[in-house]
Amino acid sequence: MAAPTTRVSGRLAWPVIALAGLGLALLVLPLAGLVVRAPWAELPELLARRSVLEALVLSFGTALASTAVCLVLGVPLAAVLARAADWPTVPRRLLRAAVTVPLVLPPVVGGIALLLLLGRRGLIGSVLDDWFGVTVPFSTGAVVLAQVFVALPFLVFAVEGALRSTDRRTELAAATLGASRWQVFRFVTLPLVAPGVAAGAVLCFSRALGEFGATITFAGSLPGVTRTLPIASYLAMQSDPDEAIALALLLLAVSIGVLLGLRDRWLPGVRG
């Protein structure tokens, strides 16, 4: 006599659904409150203010610059990370931990670390100041460095995921035909992972645009020099809440635009 089979339904238990709904509400309701309370009638005037335009131009300029730096440094780092499977366990884990730390580290701590490294009395900053008269903190370059520090892992992991999913037989065929390692990487590998690089660049840009903690700690808040959109929004909340809400809406719109642009490439291995 055959044993009775138990039919498992695809539906979830109601406590799971209830808790999921509560979690979703916690994510969506604050944003809905922002949209509902926004001064829509005054929004064009608020966004046309000189302080807002300065922060907007600075934020987009530094975010683009930091994304470019992340592309130059992050793609090779992702290639090393993707090909580190044959490394000994300890170096491989240390490398991955070093790339992952900025994702879990409080941004303010990253800003302090950058200040201790590149400040006038920092490990490298003191040499730059004494020998070349160059000071990095509280400059537009400091904003770019802070953004690179927090955004680089997003690009690295997006590109690494793309590299791991590629068919290496094409690379091996190019190498067999006499291509050098650099030629294989440039003309074969990069075109194969171009969608992953593009997705990582968009994520990197979005994260750089929203960076606050490391920037205000390492670069300060100088109007037109280091005061980015998140910092301007934070400061405006103390004196002009409507302007702060307008800036927050602008950042929210950019974030939603990024997610819509990525479509089903939000994170490596995650399909929408």
N, C-alpha and C positions, 0 to 999 in steps of 0.2 A: 504494500500500500504506500503510495507516494506521500511524502510529508507535505503538510499544507504550506503553501507559500504565502508570504506576507507581502502585501502590495504597499509600497511606500509612495505616498503622495508627494508631488513636487511642491506643495504648499508649505509654508513655514508656520510654526506655532504662533499663536496670537501674542504671547509675551515678546517674542523676537520682533514681530512686526511693530508692536507698540514702542519698544525701545528704539528700533530703527527710525520710526517716525519722530520720536523725541529728539534723537540725534540730528535728523534732517532739519527739524524746526530750529534747533540751536544754531545750525549753520545758515539757514535762510532768513529767519525772522530779523536778525540785526541788520542785514542788508535791505530787507523790505522796509524796515523802519527808516533807514537812511534815505531810501527813495521816496517814501511817503512824506517825510518831514522836510524834504529839500525845497528851497525857495525857487521854484521853477521860473516864476515870473522875473526874478532878479538875476537869474543865472547868467545870461549873456553879459550883463553889466559887471557881475562879480568876476567872471573869467577874463574880462577885458582890462582888469586893473593891471597897473605896471608891475606890482609885486608878484602877481600871479603869472604874468607873461614871462618875467625874469626866471621864476622858478621852473616854469614849463620848458623854456628853451634850455636852461641849464640841465634839467633832469633828462630830457631826451638826448641832448648832446653827450652827456657823460655816460648814459646808458648805452648809446651806440658805440662810444669809444671803449667802454669796458667789455661789451660784447665782442668787438673786434679783437681785443687782447685775449679774451677767453677762447676765441676760435684759434688764434695762433698758438696758444699754449695748451688748450684743452684737448684738441684733436690728437696731437701726439701723445699726450698723457693718457687719453682713452685707449689709444692703440697699444701702449705699453701695458696698461691694465688688462686689456682683453687678451694679450698674448702672454700673460704672466702665469698661466696655468701650470707651466712646467717649472716654475720657480720653486725653491724650498718654501715650506709652509710659513715660516716666520717672516721672511722678507715680503712675501706676497700679502700676508695679513697686515703687516705694518704699512705697506703702500696703500692698501684699500682703506685702512683706518685714517691715514693722513688725508686722503681725498674726502672721506666721509665726515670728518670732524666739523668742518664749517656748517654742515647741515644741522647738526645737533647742538652746536655751541651757541650760547646766547650772543647775538650780534654785538652787544656792548663789550663783551669779553674780547671779541675779535678786534674791535676798535682799540681797546686798551693794548692788546698784543701788537697791533700795528704801530701804535704810539711808542711803545717801548722798543720797537725795532727801528723805526724811522724817525722818531722824534729827535730834537736837538741833542739830547743826552742818550739816545738809543744806541743799540749795538752798531747799526749801520748809519743811522742819521747823524751821529756825532762826527763820523768820518766825512760824510758828505758836507756837513756844515764847516768843519775845520779846513778841509782841503779844497773844496770847490765853492764854498759859500752858498750851498743849496739847502733849502729847508722844505721838506715835503708836507708836514702837517698844516692844516688850515689853508689849503690851496685847492684849486679845482682838480689837480692831479691826485690829491689825497682822496677826493670823492671817487675818482675812477678806481684807485687801488682798493678802497673799501668795498666798492661794488664788485670788483673782480674776486675779492676774497670770499664773498658770500655767494656769488652766482656761478663761479667756475664749476663746482661739483654738479650742478644741473646739466651743464653741457657735457661734462665728462661721462656721466652715467648714461645720458641719452645716446651719445656716440658709441660708448662701449656696448650697449645693448644692440645697436645696429651692427657693430663689428662682429659680435658673437653669433649673430643670425645669418651672416653672409656665407656663401659657399666658397671655400678657400681654393677649390679646384681651378677657378679662373686665375687666381694669383699664381698658383703653381704652374699653370700653363704659360703664363707670361714669363715667369722666371725660367722655364724650360726653353723658351724661345730666345733667351739671352738678355732679358730686361734686368737691370740692376734692382736692388732692393728699393732705392729711392724712386725709380721709374715705376715699379710695381705699386708702391704706395700712392704715388701721385696720379698715375694714369689709370689704375685699375681699382685699387681699394677705395679711394676717395669718391669716385663716381658711384660705386656700389652703395656706399653709405650716405650719399648726399641727402636723402630724405631725413635720415636720423640726425645729420648735422644741422639741417634746417630747423627741425623740431627743437633740438637742443639750443640753437641760437635764439629761437623765439622765447623759450622758457628762461634762458639766461637773461635776455633783454627785459622780460617782465619782472624777474626777481631783482635785477639791478635798478629798475625804475622805482620799485617799492622799498628799496633799502633805506633804513632809518638809523638803527642803533649804532652800527659800526661807523656810519658816516658822521653823525653828530658828535661821536666821541673822538674820532680821528681828524675830522675836517672842520668841525664846528658849524656855525650857522651865520655865515657872512652873506648878506644880500647880493645876489648876482655873481657870487664866487663859489659858495658851498651850500647855499640854502636851496635844497631840492624840494620837490613837491611834497613828500611826506613830512619833511621838517617844517615847511611853510604851513602845512595843514595843522600840524601839532601846535605851532606857535599861534596861529590864527584862532584856534579853539579857545584861547585865553582872552582874546580881545574882540574877535569878530567871528562868532560861531557860523554865520551864514557863509562867509568866505571859506571857512574850514570844511563845511559840508560840500561846497562847490568843488573844492580841490579833491575831497574824498570821492565824490561822484566821478570826477575825471579819471582818477586812478582805477575806480571800479569799472568804468567803461573800457579802459585799456585792458584790464585783466580779462574781462568777458570777451573782448575782441581777440585776445591771444588764444583763449580756449576754443573759440569758434574757428579760428584760423588753423589750429592744430588738428581739429576734427578727431580722428581716431588715433592720433599719435601723441596723446597727452603725456604718457610715460612709457618707457621701454617695456614691452610685453603686456601692456594694458590696452585693450581695445574698447572703443566707445560704443 
